Every structure is written in structure tokens, then in C-alpha cells.
């Protein structure tokens, strides 16, 4: 049982995705995850990268949680987002896409030291989920929504905080129950989509940006009405289910050489 405070700050997204992904791990991946993760579940492993963000020893990892990307032209869709992601010049410090590529390769390389591969597992499990949260493919001008205030009733928080936490509106529901509620949607993810490359995951999040910022401008915090919140919860649940399917496929590919879920 994870304490309630751990499930704040985006924890529910990571824990639930991990619980779903575990169901699809091939035997070799399940065994290696147990070994490299020191017996922890994927949900627990997925929280580690956020817990070390304030540690000076891991300051270099902060840019790996997101990728700053300019807005697409008005009316642009997923095809334009794909092209823009493919043409993107990554910063030397790295970003979520370069981190996923690096740590997935490290995880798959059994010649690397155990501790390196253990660390790589913790980052992969976290970053695969991060890139599916739309504001982690971020608008640099407002720090990925961290500097845009929104109001939900009497509650004022950042847009990023809303999409990380409040969007699910699942207070009191344990991640295990949430995972059960999403199981049918998870099982329905086509194998081809589970095996899309990380650039596609980022392109999908980028294409959602106009929807994420579709609330009415306001002086002071923008109001997120019921229609916006219902839309956001639907999108967030779809993204969570895809993240879980792709996490399982990524781990199976790295640890079993699997080509199917």
C-alpha cells in the first residue's frame, strides 16, 4: 500500500500504469524487473525518478522528464506533429526522448553492471509514462503549464498540476481499483499501437496541446469548467492506458526480445 501523499504529484498516473503494464510482461522481463527492481512493483519503481528530483546529485536528470517544443501552426494535426518531432534538434542536456532511448539501450545491455541497469529500469519505467502526459511535451513559455494558473471551483493550481493529478478526479480510489476499471481499455490497445516508437508518443502529446489550452483566457486563473474537465479526464485515461501498453512492450523488447504484447 502506497501512502496517500505519494499518490499526489502525478503518482497515480505512474502507479496505475505500472500495475497495468505488469500484467503483460513476458517471463524473462518479469524475472529481470524483480531482480533489478529489488522486488518492487512497476508502480513503485515508476515513482523513484520524481523522488530524486530535488537531490543535487540528480540535478542533471531534471530536463529528462519533458521536452520543450514550440506550438504547431493553427489547425495542424498529428501528421504535422510527427514531422515536427522527427525534425527536432535535441538539446545537449537531453530530454525525455533522448533519455528513453539511452536508458532502454542500457537496460537491454546485459554486459552493463547490475546497478547501471537497475537505474536504467527506474528511469525507463518513469519516462515512458511521463511522455504520455500531454504537458510533458511542453510549452517552454509557461514552463509546461507550471506558470499557468487555473481554477476548479475554489481551488487554484497550475495547469501542469491539474493534468498531473486533479484530472482523474479519483479521490479515495486506490490505484489497484483504478487499474481494474481501465483493464478492458488496456486489453483493447492494438499491438501495433503498443509498439509505436517513442517519437510517436511525443507527437500524440504535442498534437493534444490546442485541446489542453482550449479553456477561455481570463484575467487571473482561467476557469476549467465541467466540459473541459470531462474532456481532460477522458484524454488522460486514454493516455494512461497507452502508456501502460507501451511500457510493457518496451520492457518486453529490452528484456525478452519480444515483438508482440
Residue pairs with C-beta under 8 A, 6 or more apart in sequence:
1 174
2 11
2 15
2 43
2 44
2 47
2 175
6 47
7 15
7 175
8 165
9 50
9 164
9 165
10 50
10 133
10 164
10 165
11 47
11 50
12 165
12 168
12 170
12 175
12 178
13 129
13 133
13 164
13 168
13 236
13 240
13 243
14 43
14 46
14 47
14 50
14 125
14 126
14 129
15 43
15 44
15 46
15 47
15 175
16 43
16 175
16 178
16 179
16 182
16 240
16 244
17 42
17 43
17 46
17 129
17 240
17 243
17 244
17 247
18 41
18 42
18 43
18 44
18 45
18 46
18 125
18 129
18 244
18 247
19 41
19 42
19 43
19 175
19 176
19 179
19 244
20 179
20 182
20 183
20 186
20 240
20 241
20 244
20 245
20 248
21 42
21 244
21 245
21 247
21 248
21 251
22 30
22 41
22 42
22 43
22 248
23 186
23 248
24 245
24 248
24 249
24 252
24 261
25 33
25 248
25 251
25 252
26 252
26 255
26 256
26 258
27 256
28 255
28 256
29 251
29 252
29 254
29 255
29 256
29 258
32 255
33 42
33 45
33 121
33 251
33 255
36 107
36 114
36 117
36 118
36 121
37 44
37 45
37 118
37 121
37 122
38 118
42 125
42 247
43 175
45 121
45 122
45 125
45 126
46 122
46 125
46 126
46 129
47 126
48 122
48 126
49 61
49 65
49 122
49 123
49 126
49 127
50 65
50 126
52 58
52 61
53 61
53 62
53 65
60 93
61 99
61 123
63 91
63 93
63 94
63 95
64 94
64 95
64 96
64 98
64 99
64 123
64 127
65 96
65 126
65 127
65 130
65 136
66 95
66 96
66 130
66 136
66 137
66 138
66 144
67 88
67 90
67 95
67 96
67 97
67 131
67 136
67 137
67 138
67 202
68 95
68 138
68 139
68 140
68 144
69 84
69 85
69 88
69 137
69 138
69 139
69 140
69 202
69 206
70 140
71 139
71 209
72 80
72 81
72 84
72 206
72 207
72 209
72 210
73 80
76 207
77 207
78 203
78 204
78 207
80 207
81 203
81 204
81 206
81 207
82 199
82 200
82 203
84 203
84 206
85 97
85 199
85 202
85 203
85 206
86 199
90 97
90 98
94 102
96 127
96 130
96 131
96 136
96 137
96 202
97 131
97 198
97 199
97 202
99 123
99 127
100 124
100 127
100 128
100 131
100 198
100 250
101 198
103 119
103 120
103 121
103 123
103 124
103 127
104 120
104 124
104 250
104 253
104 254
106 112
106 116
106 117
106 120
107 117
107 120
107 121
107 124
107 251
107 254
107 255
108 253
108 254
108 255
109 117
110 117
112 120
124 247
124 250
124 251
124 254
125 247
125 251
128 198
128 201
128 243
128 246
128 247
128 250
129 240
129 243
129 244
129 247
130 136
131 137
131 198
131 201
131 202
131 205
132 201
132 204
132 205
132 239
132 240
132 242
132 243
132 246
133 163
133 164
133 205
133 236
133 239
134 163
134 205
134 208
134 209
134 211
134 212
134 235
134 239
135 144
135 145
135 159
135 160
135 163
135 164
135 212
136 144
136 205
137 202
137 205
137 206
137 209
138 144
138 145
139 145
139 209
139 213
142 148
142 159
143 160
144 160
145 158
145 159
145 160
145 162
145 163
145 212
146 158
146 159
146 160
146 161
147 158
148 158
148 159
148 160
148 222
149 156
149 157
149 158
149 159
149 220
149 221
149 222
150 156
150 157
150 158
150 159
150 162
150 215
150 221
150 222
150 223
150 224
151 220
151 221
151 222
151 223
151 224
152 162
152 166
152 224
152 229
155 166
156 221
157 166
159 212
159 213
162 224
162 232
163 212
163 232
163 236
167 229
167 232
167 233
167 236
168 178
168 233
168 236
168 237
169 229
169 233
170 178
182 237
182 240
182 241
182 244
185 237
185 238
185 241
186 241
186 244
186 245
189 241
189 242
189 245
189 261
191 260
191 261
193 242
193 245
193 246
194 242
194 245
194 246
194 248
194 249
194 261
195 246
195 249
195 253
195 259
195 261
196 246
201 242
201 243
201 246
204 239
204 242
205 239
208 235
211 231
211 235
212 232
214 228
215 222
215 223
215 224
215 225
215 228
216 222
216 223
224 232
245 261
248 261
249 258
249 261
252 258
252 261
253 259
